[in-house]
Amino acid sequence: MSKNRKEKEKIIKSFANDFRKAKILVFTDYFGIRANELNQLRRTLKENGCKYQVIKKTFLEKILEKDGKAEVEAKKLPGGLGVIFGFEDEVSGPKIALKFSKKEENFKIQGAIWHDRYLTDKDVLALAQSPSKEELIASLLMVIKNPVYRLNYALKNNLEKFVFILKGLTEKSS
């Protein structure tokens, strides 16, 4: 059933709000994927602060044109267009998309918009393989903690040796 102009404008406005809120937009081709698998992908993305939405290519072009985002020729993207909106961080959406594409060979990552820049599919794969924010913080904490821990161990060990030396000296003098 055909939508009238007001309904289309309402859909475009809703998409445009999501586009502005998102930290990253990942474009995918969903043709050949069953509805159950797409719904599972949507649930996984939602649990990780993301959203998956199927969108018409003409709607995408109108939204990008209004917002002045990176130049994407949506009509040249093959297959059906699905967009992953990454609201909480830039890495979780691409990571989930990569994992899903390994399970479902028909699901393809086509590119992304990140910081108003268009990323190719290879760039998105590289981003998906990078560590998450939490992993980077954990490794930074380990780098900071390690020297302090070693200093503490060295001082404690040397203090124990000093006590044994003093104890030995006091036993010899008595």
N, C-alpha and C positions, 0 to 999 in steps of 0.2 A: 504494500500500500504506500502510495506516495505521500510524503510529508509536505505540508504547506510551508510557506516562507517563514512564518513566525516560529513554527516548531524547529525548523532548521537553524534559525538564528538563536533560539534558546539552547540547542545542542552545541552550537559553536561557542556560545558564551560560557557554557559549563566546561567545555574542553579548554577554553582559553584560561579560565581560572586555575585549572589543574596545571596547565603549562607554566603559568607564572609562579606557582607554588613549588614546582618540582625543581630539584637540584640537578637532575639528569633526565633526559628523555631517550629511551632506547627504542629504535624502530625494528620491528620484526615482521617476518612473513609467516603467517599462521596456516596457510592453505595446506590441507591434508591432515590436519590435527583434529581429532574428535573432540566434541564438546566436553566430554568428561575430563579429558586431559587438560583442556584449557581452563576448566573450572578448578582443577587441582592446582594448576599454575597460579591462578588468581588467588586462591587461598594461601598458598605459600608466600606469594608476594605481599599480600595484605598483612600476614604475620610479621613481615620484615619491613613494614612502613612503606610499601610500594603499592601500585595499582596497575592493573592491565586493562586496557580498553581498545576495542576494535574501532577504527575510525575511517571514514571515507577520505580518500586522498585529496579530494577537492576541499573538504573541511580543513584538513591539515594545512594546505597551502594558504587558505584564507586566514587561519589563525597565525601562522608564521609571518604572513604579510602584514597583519595588524600589529603584531608585537615586535617586529623588526628583528626577529631571531636569525640565527644562521641560515644561510641560503640552502634550502633542501628542495630538490625537485621531486616532490612526492609522486608525481605521475610516472617517473622513471623507476621508482622502486618496484621490483617485481612482486607478484602475488598479492595476497590480502595484507592490509596494513594494520598491525597491532602496535600499540605504544605502551611501554612500561614507564610509568611515572615514578621516579625515585624521590620520595619526599624527605626521608630522614638522612640518608647519606648517598654518596655518589657511586658506591661500589656494590651494595647489596643487590640492586636491580640487575646489573650486568652479570654478577656471579650466579644468580638464580637462573637467568636466561641461558647462560653458558651450560649450566648443569642440565637444564631442561632440554637444550638442543642436543646434548650428548645422548639423552634418553630417547628423544623424538627426532629422527633424522629429517623430517619435513619442516621442522621449526628452524627458521634461519634468522640470525641476527644480521641486520642490514646496515646499521649505523646508529648514531646517537647525536644529541645536542647536549653539550656540556660547557658551561660558562659562555654561552652564546657562540660556541664554535662547533662546527660539524665534525664528527669523528667517523672515520670509516669503520667497516666491520672489523678490520684487523686492530684498529685502535681500541675498540670496545672489548675485544678479546684480551688485549694486553691489560686493560683496566680491570677486567674481570679476574685476571690471574694475579693481580696485585693484592697485598695483604689488606685486610679491613682496618678501619680506624682503631678498633679495640686491639687487634693484633699488633699494630704499630705502637700503640701506647704501652702494651705489655712488654714488647721488646725494648722500648726506651727505658722503662722502669728497671728492667733487668740490667741494662747497660749502666744505669745510674747506681743501682743497688750493689752490683758486683765489686767495685773498688771499695766501697764503704764496708762491705762484709769482709773483704780481704784485710783491710786495715784493722778492723776489730779483731779478727782472728790473729793477726800478727802481734798486735799489742797484748792480747790476752795470753798468747803463747810465750812471748818474751817476759811478761810479768810473772808467769808461773815459773819460768826458768830462773828469774831473779830471786823469787822466794826460795826455791830449792838451793840456790847458791848461798843465800843468807843463812838458811837453816843449816847447811853443811858447815859454814864458817862458825856459826855459834856452837855447833856440836864439837868441833875441833878445839875451840878455845876453852871449853869446859872440861 
